[in-house]
Amino acid sequence: MNFKDYLPAIDMENIDWKRFYKMFKGAPKLEWQKMKSGHRKVADMYRSPVVGGWLITNSDNSSLVFIPDPEHCWNGASFPVNATDEE
């Protein structure tokens, strides 16, 4: 079986939009926290706590990354650029 067996094609011209929106009315919403950057040319980054870690995205929504952190200990800061495993 392929994914089309699980996800039928959506006929956009004949879709019942009222029913479609009603399906997602009670859907959970992610709360995004803007992260600070020390570099002006980097797109704004956002994080959202989810089960088992964080979702990270940028302001142009071109990527989405999951960072495992079950206890949500990460404060959003990066490690020093010159950090090594020996320190």
N, C-alpha and C positions, 0 to 999 in steps of 0.2 A: 504494500500500500504506500501511496505517496501522500504528501501533505494536502493535496486537493481533495482526498477522501475525507479529511477531517475539517477542512475549511472550504465550504462550497463558495463558488464565485458569487459576488454581489452584483446584481443587476442595478446599477446606479440610476438608470432611467425610471425604473419601476419600484424603487425602494419606498417603503412606508416610513417616511422620516419621523413622523410622530411616534410610531412604535419603536423605531431605532433609538431615538433620544430617551424614551421612557426606560429602555433597557439599561441605560447608563446613568440614569438620574441619581440612583443611590450608590453609585460606584465610589470607592474610596479615593481620596485625593492626596497627592503627595505634597508635603510642605517642603519647599526648597529654601535653603540658607545660602546667601551669597557669600562666597569666599574671597578674601583679599589676596591680591597679588602684588609682588614687588616689581613687576615688570609691566609697563604701560601697553606694550604691543600684544600682550596675551589676552585672548578673549575672556570675558568674565566667566568665572566658574561657579557652579552651584552644587550643593550636596543635599541629599535627602536620606534620613535614617529609614532603613527598611529591615526586615527580619534578617539577621545574620550579618549586617554590615551597612554599607552606604552605597547609594547610587550617585554617580558624579556625571555632570554634563557641562557643556559650555553654552555661552549665550546664543550661539547660532544653531544650537541643537544638532550639530553634525556628528556627535558621538555620545555614547552612554557607556559607562564603565561601572562594574560592581567591585567594591573593595571590601573584602571580608573583615569584619570587626564585630563579633557577636556581642561584646560588652559595650559597644559604642564609646570606646575610650579615646579615639582619635579626635583631637581638638581642631583639626583642620589645617594645622601648621605642617610645613614640610620639614624634613631633616636638613641640617646644614649641608650645603653643596659639597663641602670638603670632608664630610663624614666618611669614616671607613669602618669595616667590620671590627677592626682591632681596638677602636676607641671605646 
